[in-house]
Amino acid sequence: MYRQGDVLIVPVESIPEELDPVDREDGRVVLAHGEVTGHAHAVEAEGAALFRDPRLMAMFLTVTGDPVALEHDEHDSIAIPPGRYQIVRQREYAPEMIPRTYSEEIQTEYSEAAKSRTTRHVAD
């Protein structure tokens, strides 16, 4: 298993058969763009290919021939040996940063209203 910043590269035995190839950007296989700076986690070597599973929204990388270098402006390069990999984008979990949805607000209001009705009923 390999990690570069928020990109996790997990070796897998096989990859799904019906995958969509992901086009290279400026000649590079881009695994992810950085969240803050926009710098890319990318491989320039021809032996790398990236695929997307449209059903699972999962990303897969294949490496053939020689090991390839995963590059990023803010991280050390990582040598990825030939093989098949699933690409996992890691994100920092901060519950206070998760926006509440309209349905969550309605559910909260409904729960509070139900509690007050129950309290009134018991008090009567």
C-alpha positions in Angstrom: 0.0 0.0 0.0 1.3 3.5 -0.9 0.2 6.9 0.3 1.0 10.3 -1.1 -0.8 13.1 0.7 -4.5 12.4 0.5 -4.1 9.7 -2.2 -4.0 6.0 -1.1 -2.9 3.4 -3.6 -4.0 0.0 -2.6 -2.8 -3.2 -4.5 -5.6 -5.4 -5.7 -5.7 -8.9 -7.2 -7.9 -7.9 -10.1 -9.9 -4.9 -11.4 -13.4 -4.9 -12.8 -13.7 -5.7 -16.5 -16.0 -2.8 -17.6 -14.0 0.3 -16.9 -13.8 3.6 -18.7 -10.2 4.8 -19.5 -9.4 8.2 -18.1 -7.6 10.5 -20.5 -4.1 11.8 -19.7 -3.8 15.5 -18.8 -0.8 17.1 -20.5 0.7 13.7 -21.1 0.3 12.7 -17.4 -2.0 10.2 -15.6 -3.5 12.3 -12.9 -4.7 10.4 -9.9 -6.0 13.4 -8.1 -5.7 17.2 -8.0 -4.7 18.7 -4.6 -7.6 20.1 -2.6 -5.9 23.3 -1.6 -3.2 24.1 -4.1 -4.5 22.3 -7.2 -1.2 20.5 -7.7 -1.7 17.1 -9.2 -0.7 13.6 -8.0 0.5 12.4 -11.4 2.5 9.8 -13.3 4.3 10.7 -16.5 5.5 7.2 -17.5 3.8 5.5 -20.4 3.4 2.3 -18.4 0.7 3.8 -16.2 -3.0 3.9 -17.1 -6.0 5.1 -15.1 -9.5 3.7 -15.3 -12.9 4.7 -13.7 -15.7 2.3 -12.8 -18.8 4.2 -13.7 -21.0 2.0 -11.5 -18.9 2.2 -8.3 -17.3 5.6 -9.0 -14.0 3.9 -8.1 -10.6 4.6 -9.7 -8.1 2.0 -10.7 -4.5 2.3 -11.8 -2.5 -0.3 -13.8 1.3 -0.2 -14.1 3.1 -2.3 -16.7 6.8 -2.6 -17.4 9.1 -0.7 -15.1 8.0 0.9 -11.8 6.6 4.4 -12.3 7.1 7.6 -10.3 4.1 9.2 -8.6 4.9 12.9 -8.5 3.5 15.9 -6.6 5.0 19.3 -6.0 4.6 19.1 -2.2 5.5 15.5 -1.6 8.4 13.1 -2.2 8.1 10.9 -5.3 6.9 7.4 -4.8 8.0 4.4 -7.0 4.9 2.3 -7.8 5.9 -1.2 -9.1 4.0 -3.0 -11.9 0.6 -4.2 -10.8 -3.1 -3.3 -10.4 -4.2 -0.8 -7.8 -7.4 0.9 -6.5 -7.0 4.6 -5.9 -8.7 5.9 -2.8 -9.0 9.6 -2.1 -8.6 10.2 1.7 -10.2 13.2 3.3 -9.8 14.6 6.8 -12.9 14.0 8.9 -14.1 17.0 10.9 -17.8 16.6 11.9 -18.2 20.3 12.6 -17.4 21.0 8.9 -20.2 18.8 7.5 -23.0 21.1 6.4 -26.5 20.2 7.7 -29.0 19.3 5.1 -32.6 20.6 4.9 -33.9 17.2 5.9 -31.7 17.1 9.0 -33.0 20.5 10.1 -36.6 19.3 9.6 -35.9 16.1 11.5 -34.5 18.1 14.4 -37.5 20.4 14.4 -39.8 17.4 14.3 -38.0 15.6 17.1 -38.1 18.7 19.3 -41.8 19.3 18.6 -42.5 15.6 19.4 -40.7 15.9 22.7 -42.6 19.0 23.7 -46.0 17.3 22.9 -45.0 14.3 25.0 -43.9 16.5 27.8 -47.2 18.5 27.7 -49.3 15.3 27.5 -47.6 13.8 30.6 -47.9 17.1 32.5 -51.7 17.4 31.7 
